[in-house]
């Protein structure tokens, strides 16, 4: 097969910072080629170079055998290269058809009938269905992703770069997306896929390039490498296993009956949910974003009301407690929106270490805050998951997102938690830190807590949790086993 | 590289401010050197001037604490002026008939309570009804100004005086001071400093002070940290009013000895500047209030040179602008 894209000896510096060093990428036509690596490994930077959005400090770029120097992405588009970034560029007020054509109208006068016919034939080729006259804000995440791909095809792209395309999709939609991508590749297109989900690589791709710390680590045929080997290449060393555990039957630490919670849009975000989290148990809450997870967590924390139903914590009525009393009783939240809900960015790590714990006895001494204890706590939160900082007096906002998350996760696991509510606890964390955080949650569980963890990455939940419950449109269901297909169906209400 | 350009920008700001002040003075055709000297040094030029400066310093400090308190909870208490007036009037009304030390004590207490009551509507509307405190406190200021001038021109007026004022406290019923040669430093100055010290300790070291600061910095995070945000906001406004009212009563029993129309020369409004200039540090209220007092006194002096009194406002405004630029200047990191 012909090499359609060859990047050779690519080095990219931003000031002193070296984002990529002597990296090469060889992509064959008609394949799904995965580019994997941790946050900051340089995947997106490499893709932006191929797309012409960055000019590399050093190195050559060859497309279809010709050496290229792109001044902007316009040159790449002319060479039929297209890219969908992690953040969709869809304008919700425009119709799907207008979004499709935007910036790539054929001629000065719009012929909408012809355009729609052409759009429809593109969609049919991919097996997509669109209501072209509908506003784009009616699209879900899967529809938006499909529209973004059609936008590339509309521009006659033959080399498609997709950056984390399945991050927002439920398993069924993700699988459907790969079927379409496979079809495209069979017709001669080439797909370069940036992802951190290894099952996608081993199940759908033919080749894989691994980056770590801006360097090329490996380039393999997918058939030559196993998933654990791939994980090891990405992290740089062997990872500890998280084998499924056999838990002794214990009593419920959190028991929720028939919970109905009003959402911000005025309808019930959670509808009659009944479930339990037992002592020592790590329960995963699967579901597509926006199906009631946030409202449930907020209501359990006491910042949102239950419309109906009840909840008890270790036999005690939870709903009669204020947020302060819930914290004192051992309820901990790793918040979804860290910036708004969990930290004060301008304040030091020490001051943020107190947040939420300020009324606990151990933080007080003779009417004031116990500063020695605060300092000791802050230092231990920093150490727990290796938060990189200069000192506890540094402001938390000056840390990277991943380091802030490490600190916040450590705080939520401190001071004898009884119930850990973790909303995407590993967002922005690399593989190492992700495992450390789940290990930390497991340790808290081993000491008698229970944990409920929301993640939009089903594979993450399958790997680390003991049991999985699913929220779909506010309805709670319980998975009978850790079966990916079954849970995927529950996530879209198709059981 | 970014750091250098930042220093340049801030340096340019300072030079620009000085040029602006000099240009403003030249526009009034005043002798620039002499005016600047008077502006900065007149406050220290003699016992009378210095006593006047201290008399301004005291209310600036206490009203500054009042503004700072609310500001820390995320509230702009524009109503300090009104609370100060009400506190001053009630303070005199209570201490006049009682007299002596008891009069001073009860007057100060009554003034504080009155100031708190005057702030409570704004605090309640803000916390439980979502009405903006700036609007409600401005309206309460109008009511306070008109109410106090009505009362000193009517029921509380000293019938022997030819203008709207209450009767005066006997010198023995006023708060004394410690004589330093020709200048007597009122106990009120000491009290004001203690107020700042205690407030600073409370804010930095106690749990309730911490919760107040969290509420002001990020109310949503405060809610998730188990803080009763509405109650904290309400209480902050009430205490801010109490401090302002205390400041008014103290001014009455320590310096003025009576309440009259024009009792406050805008102390409550200037206190917004005092608190903002102090930045994040409550102890900095002291130097900040001193700068306001010195420039305020100096501005009175330079009127003799035909320079409008407003020049001190120009200088203070520039001072605040330069300070804010330093405080909020950030070098954005290039990488996450």
HADDOCK unambig.tbl for C-alpha pairs under 7 A between the chains (distance, minus, plus):
assign (segid A and resid 303 and name CA) (segid B and resid 223 and name CA) 6.92 0.50 0.50
assign (segid A and resid 303 and name CA) (segid B and resid 224 and name CA) 6.90 0.50 0.50
assign (segid A and resid 323 and name CA) (segid B and resid 226 and name CA) 4.60 0.50 0.50
assign (segid A and resid 324 and name CA) (segid B and resid 225 and name CA) 6.98 0.50 0.50
assign (segid A and resid 324 and name CA) (segid B and resid 226 and name CA) 3.89 0.50 0.50
assign (segid A and resid 324 and name CA) (segid B and resid 227 and name CA) 6.65 0.50 0.50
assign (segid A and resid 340 and name CA) (segid B and resid 220 and name CA) 6.24 0.50 0.50
assign (segid A and resid 340 and name CA) (segid B and resid 221 and name CA) 6.07 0.50 0.50
assign (segid A and resid 341 and name CA) (segid B and resid 220 and name CA) 5.53 0.50 0.50
assign (segid A and resid 341 and name CA) (segid B and resid 221 and name CA) 4.10 0.50 0.50
assign (segid A and resid 341 and name CA) (segid B and resid 224 and name CA) 6.31 0.50 0.50
assign (segid A and resid 342 and name CA) (segid B and resid 221 and name CA) 5.29 0.50 0.50
assign (segid A and resid 343 and name CA) (segid B and resid 221 and name CA) 6.42 0.50 0.50
assign (segid A and resid 344 and name CA) (segid B and resid 217 and name CA) 6.73 0.50 0.50
assign (segid A and resid 344 and name CA) (segid B and resid 218 and name CA) 6.37 0.50 0.50
assign (segid A and resid 355 and name CA) (segid B and resid 225 and name CA) 5.85 0.50 0.50
assign (segid A and resid 356 and name CA) (segid B and resid 225 and name CA) 3.70 0.50 0.50
assign (segid A and resid 356 and name CA) (segid B and resid 226 and name CA) 6.05 0.50 0.50
assign (segid A and resid 358 and name CA) (segid B and resid 207 and name CA) 6.16 0.50 0.50
assign (segid A and resid 367 and name CA) (segid B and resid 206 and name CA) 6.34 0.50 0.50
assign (segid A and resid 368 and name CA) (segid B and resid 205 and name CA) 5.19 0.50 0.50
assign (segid A and resid 368 and name CA) (segid B and resid 206 and name CA) 4.04 0.50 0.50
assign (segid A and resid 368 and name CA) (segid B and resid 207 and name CA) 6.04 0.50 0.50
assign (segid A and resid 369 and name CA) (segid B and resid 205 and name CA) 5.53 0.50 0.50
assign (segid A and resid 369 and name CA) (segid B and resid 206 and name CA) 5.42 0.50 0.50
assign (segid A and resid 369 and name CA) (segid B and resid 207 and name CA) 5.93 0.50 0.50
assign (segid A and resid 400 and name CA) (segid B and resid 336 and name CA) 5.17 0.50 0.50
